[in-house]
Amino acid sequence: MRQYEKPDHWALRAQKEGYPARSVYKLQELDEKFFLLPASGQPFRVLDLGAAPGSWSLYVLRKAGSRRGFFLAAVDLAPLSRQYDQGLFEGERFSFIQGDFTLPGVRAAIEDQGPYNLILCDAAPATTGNRSVDTLRSLVLAEEALNYAETGLAKGGRLAVKVFQGGDTAGLLQKIRRLFGTGKSFKPQACRSGSFETYYIGLDKR
Ligand SMILES: C[S@@+](CC[C@H](N)C(=O)[O-])C[C@H]1O[C@@H](n2cnc3c(N)ncnc32)[C@H](O)[C@@H]1O
């Protein structure tokens, strides 16, 4: 087993707490710092791009509980893991679209279920090991999430999107700041040491 694959503290904790991936703790940190998911209030619709195996979606669904007017749409090339969902990935409050969110047919299905109040994008390209190729592909996905924010996010809405550092992230941040009252970057402690991913946050869509 390579060093990278060893279950670390976060991965073991995820198993214990019933999440299929350690990445849930990155969302938890982002949520605690930027109040992405208000505990109660108005109807709230969330879009989770690059959702498989489903930890972020589970976090959102568990936090929403029985809140009225809540809806989550999750999208991924791969199916979600049903290991821990205990029925949460069923019913009217949740929808899963299996497909590539950069394609027009999938875009139409996603937009049909909007507008959203929060867009999350933890999507990552299949890595090649070539850092410039990987960062460029990651930036393409992040830009696509930003396109969804432009057209499918309600006024006052929020965005959290992952991007690999190294490409034109300054340009991405600039676009976020044009579209949102606040734009910033943040690297959660739960990111693997040595990983070059960072999250960009947009708050209060104009
Ligand atoms: C790091 S994983 C997401 C983990 C997820 N947030 C969780 O907590 O379980 C990245 C995901 O992005 C998905 N992905 C990458 N490109 C995509 C695309 N164009 N359309 C849909 N999903 C995509 C991959 O299939 C992969 O499942």
PDBQT file of the ligand as one rigid body, heavy atoms in Angstrom, charges set to zero:
ROOT
HETATM    1  C1  LIG A 301     -12.919  14.192  -4.365  1.00  0.00    +0.000 C 
HETATM    2  S1  LIG A 301     -14.307  13.443  -5.101  1.00  0.00    +0.000 S 
HETATM    3  C2  LIG A 301     -15.645  14.221  -4.273  1.00  0.00    +0.000 C 
HETATM    4  C3  LIG A 301     -15.842  13.729  -2.872  1.00  0.00    +0.000 C 
HETATM    5  C4  LIG A 301     -17.186  14.135  -2.282  1.00  0.00    +0.000 C 
HETATM    6  N1  LIG A 301     -17.219  15.565  -2.013  1.00  0.00    +0.000 N 
HETATM    7  C5  LIG A 301     -17.472  13.396  -1.006  1.00  0.00    +0.000 C 
HETATM    8  O1  LIG A 301     -17.380  14.028   0.054  1.00  0.00    +0.000 OA
HETATM    9  O2  LIG A 301     -17.815  12.213  -1.031  1.00  0.00    +0.000 OA
HETATM   10  C6  LIG A 301     -14.333  14.199  -6.674  1.00  0.00    +0.000 C 
HETATM   11  C7  LIG A 301     -15.459  13.729  -7.582  1.00  0.00    +0.000 C 
HETATM   12  O3  LIG A 301     -15.562  14.599  -8.710  1.00  0.00    +0.000 OA
HETATM   13  C8  LIG A 301     -16.179  13.853  -9.735  1.00  0.00    +0.000 C 
HETATM   14  N2  LIG A 301     -16.081  14.539 -11.026  1.00  0.00    +0.000 N 
HETATM   15  C9  LIG A 301     -14.966  14.950 -11.666  1.00  0.00    +0.000 A 
HETATM   16  N3  LIG A 301     -15.278  15.547 -12.840  1.00  0.00    +0.000 NA
HETATM   17  C10 LIG A 301     -16.635  15.525 -12.936  1.00  0.00    +0.000 A 
HETATM   18  C11 LIG A 301     -17.567  15.978 -13.929  1.00  0.00    +0.000 A 
HETATM   19  N4  LIG A 301     -17.131  16.612 -15.038  1.00  0.00    +0.000 N 
HETATM   20  N5  LIG A 301     -18.884  15.780 -13.724  1.00  0.00    +0.000 NA
HETATM   21  C12 LIG A 301     -19.315  15.135 -12.602  1.00  0.00    +0.000 A 
HETATM   22  N6  LIG A 301     -18.481  14.688 -11.621  1.00  0.00    +0.000 NA
HETATM   23  C13 LIG A 301     -17.158  14.879 -11.786  1.00  0.00    +0.000 A 
HETATM   24  C14 LIG A 301     -15.435  12.528  -9.684  1.00  0.00    +0.000 C 
HETATM   25  O4  LIG A 301     -16.167  11.506 -10.320  1.00  0.00    +0.000 OA
HETATM   26  C15 LIG A 301     -15.280  12.330  -8.165  1.00  0.00    +0.000 C 
HETATM   27  O5  LIG A 301     -16.275  11.467  -7.671  1.00  0.00    +0.000 OA
ENDROOT
TORSDOF 0
